[in-house]
Amino acid sequence: MSRALAVLALAMAAAADSGAETVYFRLSPPEASVYELAPAAGGEAVPLELALAPGPNGSRVASVEKGSHEYVIVADGCVAARAALVVSSARGELQAKLERAGSPLRFALEGTTGKRPKSAAFTPDGRFLVLPLLSGPGADLLDARTLERAGALLPPPSYAKAEGFVESAFFPAAREIWISQMYNSTIHAFDLDTFAYKASFPSGGSYPKVIAASSDGTRAFVTNWASEDLSVIDVATRKVLAKVKLGGTPRGLAASSNGRYLYIARFAGPGGASSGGGAILRLRLDDLYLETLRAADGGAKRHLVLDEARGRLYATDMARDSLFVIEAATGRLVKEIRLGPNPNTCAQSPDGRTLYACTRGTNGAAGYEAEGPDSGELVAVDAESLEVVARQWGGDQPTGLAVSPDGRRLAFTDFLDARVEAYDIAEKGSRR
């Protein structure tokens, strides 16, 4: 028996003998201390540190008497937080994450979503958040200011029941939102003004993931995960114009504003995830000529952002737990920045000064669909110095990430918590 399991068994036995219950504490940072505010006669509550022992799957445990409790959670460099817990005969669990002090990223609020929100995007006017659900009937629509539910983007029931909604893209000229549904290889179009359903059509491949618009908005590009290809679709007619084989599993896309190139992140090579096929490809859009901009390097490239002002590509890599900074013209590596376990989505601030990324944390023992032993994080990187300038704790598997068009708010989804979190972004030089 491992030390953690032995300690857990002792804690549970002690709780049974005393009539107390075993409570599981899942904290971010994991080394945070917990103090109970014990009532004191005629005075203020006295904080008493709770003895926590190692528990399963990254948790810590303590024997706690039944009834109502109030705790203060503290850790070096973090803002202390209070949490209340009612302990009954049911399993007790307390989850708490602390915000790092002095960060330009300040927690604003959180909202509830449908099951497994896969991605996040602000509408072009910044008023709403679109959150496709991997285990839901479409996409949630939330008010971007309050995170209250404002509606939903739902295809007909025959499609909705299949679930598997992944990413969204906006086509302002056509006044449409497109959402990919991987389980039935379909793209759904919705009205950008009313959010009403308009049409469904094939992606042209199998398991569509990311959708990107051409610079003039007339074409859409879709990466198809299982068929390992890219579809080029006419936005007006929704017809597949061309398909390009990519020699491995594709995901992220970034289109140049001059309409010349499409950059493609290849997550895996032709042998699957174990092939180390994390290459960056470049597609010439006038003749669909495909070239390898950066060869496979043992990684798994997931998401792309194109920084045209600096001539760079940013690519998250889930195998190497890094953010790659690459010259867009040559593919030369500028820097590899360590982010943390399983970096997913990245996004650049509208002023181009900061790059944001979310890390999902370590996968659970049964894979990414199970709770892992640690929390994910929100990470900010200065685009000039390429140094990490801020981190904040996320929940269980931060996955989708978006920055508002005005650059004042950032939102990310906690995939396994069915939740979206919003952070306000302080202007550089602000002392708030």
N, C-alpha and C positions, 0 to 999 in steps of 0.2 A: 504494500500500500504506500502511495506517495505521501510526503509530509503534509501537503495541502489537504489530501483526503483524510488523513489521520486526524489532523486538527479539526476538520469539519465534523468528523464523526464524534469527537470529544465534545464539541460545541453543541451538537444536536442532543447528545446524551445528557449534558448538563442542563440544557433547556427543558428536556422532558422531565428530569428530576425536580426542577424548581417550579414548573408550571409556566415558565417563560417560553418564548418562541425564538427560533433561529431566523435572523433577518440577514438578507443578502444586500450588501452595499456595492453598487457599481458607480465608481467615481471617476471623474476626469478633472485633474490628473489622478492616476490610480493611487499615488502615494498620499493623497490628501488626508488630513486628520478630521475626525468627527467629534464634536463636543455636544453633549446633551445639556440643554438648559433646564437644570433641576430647580423646582420651586424652592424658595427660601422664605421662612416665616418673617413677615414684616419688611422684606427687602427685595432687591432685584434678584432675578434668577441667577444661579451660580453655574457657570459652564464646567462640566465634568467630562474629561476625555473618555471616549468609548474605546475599549480594547477590541481591536479588529484582528481577526486571524485570516490567513489565506483561504480562499474559497475556490470553487470550480469556475472555469472559464473566465478568469481574470477578476472575479468578484472577491470581496472580503466579507467575513461573517462575524456576527456577534449574537450573544444570547440576550434578548431584550424582553422585559416584562410586558404582558399584555396591557393595552390601553393606548392613550394618546401621548405622543412624544414630539418634542421640537428640538431640532439639531442645528448647529452651526458648522459648516464645512469650510476649512481653511487650508491653504497651501501657499508656499513661498511664491511671490510674484503674481499672485492671483487675487481677485476681489472675493472676499468672503461671501458666502451665501447661506440663507436659512432654508430649512426644509422641514415640513411636518409629516408625521407618519403615524397611522393608527395600526397597532399590532393586534391581530386577532388570531383565531385558530388556523386561518389560512396562511399560506406562505407569505412572509413579509419581504418586501424588496423596496429599496430606496435607490433611485437613480438621480445623480446630481452632477452637473458640469459647471466648472468655475470659469469665469472670464478672466483673461490675462490683463493685468493692470497696465495702464499707459498705452494701450493699443489704439491705433486709428480706426479699428473696427469695433464698433460698439453695438452690443446686442440690442435690438429694438423690440421684437416680438416674435411669436411663433404661431403657426396655424396648423389645423388638422387637414390631412389629405386622404384620398382613397389609398388602397393598399399598394405598396411598392411604387412610389413615384420615381420614375426613371430619369426624367430630365426636367429642366426648368427654362422658361424663356419669358422675358417681358414683351408685351405687345409693343409695336413701334411707337405708340403714343405714351408708353410707360404706365398706363392705367391698370393693366391687368397682368397676372401671371398665368401662363399656360403650363400645366403639369401633366404630361402623358403618364398613364398608369400601366405598369407591366401586368398587374393583376386586377385590372378594373375594366369597365365598359367603354372607356375613351380617355378623355383628358379632363382634369379639374380646371376650372376657371376661378381664380381668386382675385379679390381686390388687392392691388399691389400695396396700398397704403395700410389697410387694416388686416390683411390676410384672411378676411372673411370670404366664405363661398359666394361667388357671384353667378355661378352657373356651371355648365359642363358642355364639352364638345363631344357629342355622342353620334356615332354612325348608326345605321339601322340595327335592330336587335340581332339579325343574322350574323353581322360582323362583330357586334359588341360582345356577344357571349364567348367569342374565341379569345378575348383579352390579348395581351402582348403588345401594348402601345408603347412606343419607344421615344421618338424625337419629333420636334415640330420645326417648321420653317415658315417664314412670312414672305408673301409676294404682294407688296403694297400696290403695284400698278394694276394687278388683277384683283385686288381687294380680297385676297384669300389667305387662309392658313392651311398648310398641309401637315398631316400627322402620319407617321409610319406605323404600321402594324405588322410585326414580324411573323406572328404565328400563321397568318394566311397570306403573307406576301402582298399586302395591299397598302395603297396610299389613300387617305381620305382628305377631301377638301371641304373647308368651312368658310363661311362669309366672315371677313375680317371686321366688319362693322356690327353685324347682328349675332355672329357666332353660330348661325344656323347651318345645318348640314347641307352640302351641295352635291357631292358626288364621291364615288369610290372607284378605283381603277388599279390594275396590276402595277407593281413596282418594276416589272421587267426581269426580276430575279427572285431569289429565294432568301427570306429573312432580311428584309430591308431594315436598315438602322438609321444612318444620318442622311438628312436632306440639306442640300445647299443650293442657293439661287445663283444664277449667273449675274454678272454686274448689271446687265440691262433688264433683268427680271423675266426674260422670255424663255429661259431654259432652267430646268431643275436637274440636279445631279443627286443620285441616290446610291449609297453603298449597300450592296447585298451580301450579307455575312456568309450564308451557307453556299451560295453559288459562286462566291469569290469573284464578283464582278461589279462593275459600275453601270448604272443605267443613266442615259441622257434622255430627258423627257421634255416635250414641248408643253409649256405651261398653258397655252390657250386651248390646245386640242387634247391635252393629257395623253398623247401618244408617245410611245417609246421610239425615239429617233435613232438611237445607237446603243450598243452594249460593248463594254471594254473589259476584257479579262485582266485580272490584277495579280495572278500568280500567288494568291494567298488570301487570308481573311482580312477584309478591309473594314475600317470604321470611320475615323474623323476626316473631315473635308474643310478646305479653305480655298475660296476663289479669289483671284486677283481682281482689283478694281478696274484694270485696263482690259479685262476680258480675254487675256491671252492664256492664262494658266489656271489649272486646278491642282491643288496639292492634296495628296491622299495619304493618310496614315494607315499602314498595314500592321494589323495587330499580330498576325501569325503568318507563317509561311505555308506552303502547300502541305506540309506534314502535320499541320494543326498547331495547337498552343505550345507544344514541346519543341517545335522546330526552330525557335529563335528567329522568327521571320519579321522582327520589328523594323521594317524599312520605311523610308519616306519616298513616295513616288510623285512624279510631276507629269501632268497630262497637258499637252499642247492642244488648246481647244479649237484651233482652226482646222486641224486635220486629225485630231485625236491620237496624236503620236505620244506613246507612253515611254517615259524613261525613269530610271532609278536615280533619284536625287541623292539619297543617302542609303547605302547598302545595309542589309540586315546586320544587327550588332548584338544579337542575343536578347533583345528586349521585346516589348509588346506595346507598340505605339497605339494610343487610344484616341486622344483628342488633339486637334490642331487649332492654333490661332496664328493668323498672318499679321505681322507688324510691318506694314509697308514703309512707314516713316524711317525705320531702322534697317529695313531689308532683311528681316528675320522671320523665322518660323519658330513657334513654341509648340512642343509636343510632350504630352504626358506619357509616361511609360510605366505600365503596371507591373512589369516583370522586374524592372530595375529601381522602382520606387522613386523615380526621378522626373524632373522637368528638363527636357533637352532644348537648348537654344541653338538654332541652326541658321547659317546663312542661306537665305532663300535662293540666291543666284547659283551658289556652288555646292551646297550641301555640307559645307565645312562646319564642324562642331565648334561653337563658340564657348559653350559651357554646359556641363551637366550639373544640375542643382538637386541635391537631395531634399525630398519633400516629406516622405513618410510612406507607410505601407499602402499600396494600391491607390495611387493617384488617379482620379477619374477626369472630371471636366475641368477645363481652364477657360478663363475669360479675361479680356483686357478692359481697363477703364476707358471711357470715351476719350479722355485727354491723352491716352497712351502712356501714362506715367507709371502705371501699376498693373501687374499681372496677378490674377487670383486663381487659385486652384483648390480643389477639395480632395482630401485623401479619405479613402473608405475605411482604413484601419485593417487589422489582420483578419483574414477570413476565419469563420468558425470551422470546427473540426469536420463538419459535414459539407463544407463549401461556402460560397458567398451568400447562399440563401439562408444560412443559419447564423445566429448571433455569434459574434467574435469576441475575443478576450479583451479588446481595447476599443476606444472610441476613435472616430476619424477626426480630421482637423480641417479648418479653413486656413489657408496659407496665402500671404501677400508677398510678392517679389517686386522689388524696385526694377523697373525696366532699364535704367541706366547703369546702376551698379551691379545688377543681377544678384543682389543679396536678398535673403529673406528678411523682411522688415517687420512682419507681424504674423502671429499665429493665434487662433482661437479654437477652442474645442468644439467639435460637432457632436452629433448623436451617433446612432447606430447606422453606420455606412452612409455618410454624406456622398451623394452621387451627382445629381443635377446641380448646376450652378449658373447664375446669370447676374449681370450688372445692369441696373436701370439705365435708360438712355441719357438721363441727366447726370449719371455718375454718383448719385447721392445714396443709393441703396443697393445692397447685394442680397441675393436670396439663394439658399441651397436646400436641397431635399435630403432628409434622413430616410434612406430607402426602407429600412426595416422598422422604423418607428412610425411610418405613415404620417410624416410631419414635414413642414417647411419652416425654415428659420430665416428671419430677416435681420440684417445688420446695417446700421447706418455708417457711412464712410465719412470720417472727418477730413476736411480740406487740409492739405499740407500746410504746416505752420500753425494749425489750430491747436490750442491748448486744452481743448475740452476733454 
